[in-house]
Amino acid sequence: MREPDMSDPIIKFLRYLTSWEMQQDPDRYSHVIASQCDVPNSDKQSAAAKDVCDVRAAALSQLVRYCKTTVEVMGQEADHGEMTALSRCLRVPIEVESIANQKKPFHHTTDHFHPE
């Protein structure tokens, strides 16, 4: 039987670790986000380069907002991205067993997440 007084702080801590990992390596968790904006610092910067930087900054901002409103919030489900981030952060493989009752008999799946 689950005891919320004991399990909730542990789950919350794991959610924060997952969020931290995702924000530390945004390229891995979003194909739109870049972790660095390598735009030369000169007066002759092109408008296109500035636009790319703005898009990257906006994407990173969206990732941070996603982490704050979804990853770190208790009661939200964790998807593959979050499980991958947790596995990488802890440096341990994670195996998730799922049972879905779409049709009888039950459908069973196993997902594996391995740190790289």
C-alpha positions in Angstrom: 0.0 0.0 0.0 1.3 3.4 -0.9 1.9 5.9 1.9 1.8 9.5 0.5 3.7 11.0 3.4 6.7 8.8 2.5 6.4 8.4 -1.3 5.3 11.9 -2.4 8.5 13.6 -1.4 10.5 10.9 -3.2 8.4 11.3 -6.3 8.6 15.0 -6.2 12.4 14.8 -6.0 12.5 12.5 -9.0 10.3 14.9 -10.9 12.8 17.7 -10.1 15.7 15.6 -11.3 13.9 14.9 -14.5 13.1 18.5 -15.1 16.8 19.5 -14.3 18.1 16.9 -16.8 15.7 18.1 -19.6 16.7 21.7 -19.0 20.5 20.8 -18.9 20.3 19.2 -22.4 17.4 20.8 -24.3 18.7 19.6 -27.7 18.1 16.0 -26.6 14.5 16.7 -25.6 13.4 19.0 -28.3 14.5 19.1 -32.0 13.6 22.8 -32.1 15.6 23.9 -29.0 19.4 24.6 -29.2 21.4 24.7 -26.0 23.6 27.6 -27.3 23.2 30.5 -29.5 26.5 30.9 -31.5 25.8 34.2 -33.1 28.9 36.4 -33.6 29.0 39.5 -31.5 29.3 42.3 -34.0 27.4 45.1 -35.5 27.1 43.3 -38.7 24.9 40.4 -37.3 22.4 39.4 -39.9 18.7 39.7 -39.1 18.4 36.0 -39.9 20.9 35.1 -37.2 19.1 37.2 -34.7 15.8 35.5 -35.6 17.4 32.1 -35.1 18.6 33.1 -31.7 15.1 34.5 -30.8 13.5 31.2 -32.0 16.0 29.2 -29.9 15.4 31.3 -26.8 11.7 31.0 -27.3 12.0 27.2 -27.6 14.1 27.0 -24.4 11.6 29.2 -22.6 8.8 26.8 -23.7 10.8 23.8 -22.4 11.3 25.5 -19.0 7.5 26.4 -18.9 6.7 22.7 -19.8 8.9 21.4 -17.1 7.4 23.8 -14.5 3.8 23.0 -15.5 4.0 19.3 -16.4 7.2 17.5 -15.4 7.4 19.0 -11.9 3.7 18.8 -11.1 2.5 15.8 -9.0 -0.2 13.7 -10.6 0.9 14.3 -14.2 1.9 11.3 -16.3 5.4 10.8 -17.5 6.0 10.1 -21.2 9.0 8.7 -23.0 10.9 12.0 -22.9 10.6 12.3 -19.2 11.5 8.6 -18.6 14.5 9.0 -20.8 15.6 12.1 -18.9 15.2 10.4 -15.5 17.2 7.3 -16.7 20.0 9.5 -18.0 20.1 11.7 -14.8 20.2 8.7 -12.5 22.4 6.7 -14.9 20.3 3.6 -14.4 18.1 1.6 -16.9 14.4 1.9 -16.3 11.8 -0.7 -17.3 8.1 0.3 -17.4 5.5 -2.4 -17.4 2.1 -1.4 -18.8 -1.2 -3.2 -18.9 -4.0 -1.8 -21.1 -7.5 -3.2 -21.2 -8.3 -2.2 -24.7 -9.8 -5.6 -25.5 -9.9 -8.8 -23.5 -7.4 -10.3 -22.9 -5.3 -7.6 -21.4 -2.6 -6.1 -23.6 0.8 -6.1 -21.9 3.8 -3.9 -23.0 7.3 -3.3 -21.6 9.3 -0.1 -22.4 13.0 0.1 -21.7 14.9 3.3 -21.0 18.7 3.1 -20.9 21.1 5.9 -20.1 23.6 6.5 -22.9 
